[in-house]
């Protein structure tokens, strides 16, 4: 009986470790947000692109300080810490770099959100994509019309709009929640967008300004 109980405990331990290794939250904790199918999604999000290069970056101490300075504690409803490696995609038309694609994880009302943006070389949103969202009305957020509302948005637009309080002015204030029953997710999407733009500002645009 003792040996049976011991064997059972060992088996349960192995099963528990297996479940932990397969946990989506663990994968979120290990890395930033990747496109599920970049060979398809890159060219859909960035019409005119002919190729892409996936880049993997972690924040340097200077970049981490710059990010924390911009990223309010209230925006950190995410599954990964800021120290994880992030993936972003450099987009090319032949040999000319024309933009970037980057996504982040964010906490939603019914589970995790994954929000991607395609950005031009100036940091302006070219297209918007929610890769993951769960909830009865999630389809309304993933509809193309909702995504079009974000075209032309850049980080400077958040100077006039607080995505946590849901107050402010400018183009972000004009974006309507397509599903009132998922208000938490609506503001989660806006928080994810701001975090996305801040990270890309640090990874790409801030570095360019610092080291022309």
C-alpha positions as CSV (number, residue, x, y, z in Angstrom):
1,X,0.0,0.0,0.0
2,X,2.8,2.4,0.9
3,X,4.6,1.7,-2.4
4,X,1.3,2.2,-4.3
5,X,0.7,5.6,-2.6
6,X,4.3,6.6,-3.3
7,X,4.0,5.7,-7.0
8,X,0.7,7.5,-7.2
9,X,2.3,10.7,-5.8
10,X,5.2,10.4,-8.2
11,X,2.8,10.0,-11.2
12,X,0.7,12.9,-10.1
13,X,3.9,15.0,-9.8
14,X,4.9,14.1,-13.4
15,X,1.4,14.9,-14.6
16,X,1.4,18.2,-12.8
17,X,4.8,19.2,-14.3
18,X,3.5,18.3,-17.8
19,X,0.4,20.4,-17.3
20,X,2.5,23.3,-16.1
21,X,4.8,23.1,-19.1
22,X,1.8,23.1,-21.4
23,X,0.1,26.0,-19.7
24,X,-0.6,29.0,-21.9
25,X,0.3,31.4,-19.0
26,X,3.7,29.8,-18.9
27,X,4.3,30.5,-22.6
28,X,3.2,34.1,-22.0
29,X,5.7,34.4,-19.1
30,X,8.5,33.1,-21.3
31,X,8.2,35.4,-24.2
32,X,6.3,38.3,-25.7
33,X,3.6,37.9,-28.3
34,X,4.2,36.2,-31.7
35,X,2.0,36.0,-34.7
36,X,0.4,32.5,-35.0
37,X,1.0,32.4,-38.7
38,X,3.4,35.2,-39.8
39,X,3.7,33.8,-43.3
40,X,0.0,34.6,-43.8
41,X,-0.6,37.5,-41.4
42,X,2.4,39.7,-42.2
43,X,1.2,40.2,-45.8
44,X,-2.4,40.6,-44.8
45,X,-1.5,43.3,-42.3
46,X,1.0,45.0,-44.5
47,X,-0.2,45.0,-48.1
48,X,2.7,45.6,-50.5
49,X,5.3,43.8,-48.3
50,X,7.4,41.2,-50.1
51,X,9.3,39.7,-47.1
52,X,9.8,40.1,-43.4
53,X,12.5,39.5,-40.7
54,X,11.6,38.4,-37.2
55,X,13.6,40.2,-34.6
56,X,14.0,39.1,-30.9
57,X,14.8,41.8,-28.4
58,X,15.0,42.2,-24.6
59,X,15.0,45.6,-23.0
60,X,18.4,46.9,-22.1
61,X,18.7,48.7,-18.7
62,X,18.4,52.1,-20.4
63,X,15.4,50.9,-22.5
64,X,13.7,49.4,-19.4
65,X,14.1,52.7,-17.6
66,X,12.6,54.5,-20.6
67,X,9.7,52.1,-20.8
68,X,8.9,52.2,-17.1
69,X,9.0,56.0,-17.3
70,X,6.2,55.9,-19.9
71,X,4.3,52.9,-18.8
72,X,2.0,53.7,-15.9
73,X,1.4,50.9,-13.3
74,X,-2.2,50.9,-14.3
75,X,-1.3,49.7,-17.8
76,X,0.5,46.6,-16.7
77,X,-2.4,44.2,-16.8
78,X,-0.3,41.8,-18.8
79,X,0.8,38.2,-18.6
80,X,4.5,38.8,-19.1
81,X,7.0,41.0,-17.2
82,X,8.9,43.7,-19.0
83,X,12.1,41.6,-18.8
84,X,10.9,38.9,-21.3
85,X,12.3,38.7,-24.9
86,X,9.9,40.4,-27.4
87,X,9.3,39.6,-31.0
88,X,8.7,42.2,-33.6
89,X,8.7,41.9,-37.4
90,X,10.6,44.2,-39.8
91,X,8.7,44.5,-43.0
92,X,10.3,45.0,-46.4
93,X,9.3,45.7,-49.9
94,X,12.2,44.1,-51.8
95,X,15.2,45.5,-50.0
96,X,13.5,48.6,-48.6
97,X,12.3,48.5,-45.0
98,X,8.8,49.9,-44.9
99,X,7.5,49.2,-41.4
100,X,7.1,46.9,-38.4
101,X,4.5,44.6,-36.8
102,X,4.4,44.0,-33.1
103,X,1.9,42.5,-30.6
104,X,1.4,42.4,-26.8
105,X,-0.5,40.3,-24.3
106,X,-3.1,42.1,-22.1
107,X,-5.5,40.9,-19.5
108,X,-9.1,40.9,-20.6
109,X,-12.4,40.3,-18.9
110,X,-12.7,36.6,-19.9
111,X,-9.1,35.8,-20.6
112,X,-6.0,37.0,-22.4
113,X,-6.0,39.5,-25.3
114,X,-3.4,39.6,-28.0
115,X,-3.3,42.9,-29.9
116,X,-1.1,43.5,-32.9
117,X,-0.4,46.7,-34.9
118,X,1.4,47.3,-38.2
119,X,3.4,50.5,-38.0
120,X,5.0,52.6,-40.7
121,X,8.5,54.0,-40.2
122,X,7.2,57.0,-38.3
123,X,5.3,54.9,-35.7
124,X,1.8,55.4,-37.1
125,X,-0.7,52.6,-37.2
126,X,-1.2,51.2,-40.7
127,X,-3.4,48.2,-39.6
128,X,-4.7,46.7,-36.4
129,X,-5.3,43.0,-35.5
130,X,-6.7,41.3,-32.4
131,X,-5.3,37.8,-32.6
132,X,-6.8,36.5,-29.4
133,X,-10.0,37.5,-27.5
134,X,-12.7,35.4,-25.8
135,X,-16.2,36.4,-24.9
136,X,-19.7,36.3,-26.4
137,X,-19.1,39.5,-28.4
138,X,-15.4,39.0,-29.3
139,X,-16.3,38.9,-33.0
140,X,-17.4,42.5,-32.9
141,X,-13.9,43.6,-31.8
142,X,-12.2,41.4,-34.4
143,X,-14.4,42.9,-37.2
144,X,-12.5,44.9,-39.8
145,X,-14.5,48.0,-39.2
146,X,-13.4,48.2,-35.6
147,X,-9.8,47.8,-36.6
148,X,-10.0,50.6,-39.2
149,X,-10.7,53.1,-36.4
150,X,-7.1,52.8,-35.2
151,X,-5.5,53.6,-38.6
152,X,-3.5,56.8,-38.2
153,X,-3.1,56.5,-34.5
154,X,0.4,57.1,-33.0
155,X,1.8,57.3,-29.5
156,X,1.4,61.1,-29.3
157,X,-2.4,60.6,-29.4
158,X,-2.3,59.1,-26.0
159,X,-1.0,62.4,-24.6
160,X,-4.6,63.5,-24.8
161,X,-6.3,60.3,-23.8
162,X,-6.2,58.1,-20.7
163,X,-7.0,54.5,-21.7
164,X,-7.5,53.4,-18.1
165,X,-9.9,56.2,-17.1
166,X,-11.5,56.2,-20.6
167,X,-11.3,60.0,-20.7
168,X,-9.7,62.5,-23.0
169,X,-9.9,64.0,-26.4
170,X,-8.7,63.4,-29.9
171,X,-9.1,60.5,-32.3
172,X,-8.9,57.8,-29.5
173,X,-11.8,59.4,-27.7
174,X,-13.9,59.1,-30.8
175,X,-13.5,55.3,-31.1
176,X,-16.7,53.5,-30.0
177,X,-16.9,50.3,-28.0
178,X,-18.6,47.8,-30.4
179,X,-19.8,45.6,-27.6
180,X,-21.0,47.3,-24.4
181,X,-21.2,43.9,-22.6
182,X,-17.4,43.7,-22.9
183,X,-16.4,47.1,-21.7
184,X,-13.4,45.7,-19.7
185,X,-12.1,44.3,-23.0
186,X,-12.6,47.5,-24.9
187,X,-10.4,49.4,-22.5
188,X,-8.0,46.4,-22.3
189,X,-7.5,46.8,-26.1
190,X,-6.7,50.5,-25.7
191,X,-4.3,49.8,-22.9
192,X,-2.6,47.1,-25.0
193,X,-2.4,49.5,-27.9
194,X,-0.6,52.1,-25.7
195,X,1.8,49.5,-24.3
196,X,2.5,48.3,-27.9
197,X,3.3,51.7,-29.1
198,X,5.5,52.5,-26.1
199,X,7.5,49.3,-26.6
200,X,8.0,50.0,-30.3
201,X,9.0,53.5,-29.5
202,X,11.7,52.2,-27.2
203,X,12.8,49.3,-29.4
204,X,12.9,51.2,-32.7
205,X,12.1,54.9,-32.7
206,X,13.7,56.0,-29.5
207,X,16.9,54.0,-30.4
208,X,16.9,55.8,-33.8
209,X,16.6,59.2,-32.2
210,X,19.3,58.4,-29.7
211,X,21.6,56.8,-32.3
212,X,20.8,58.4,-35.7
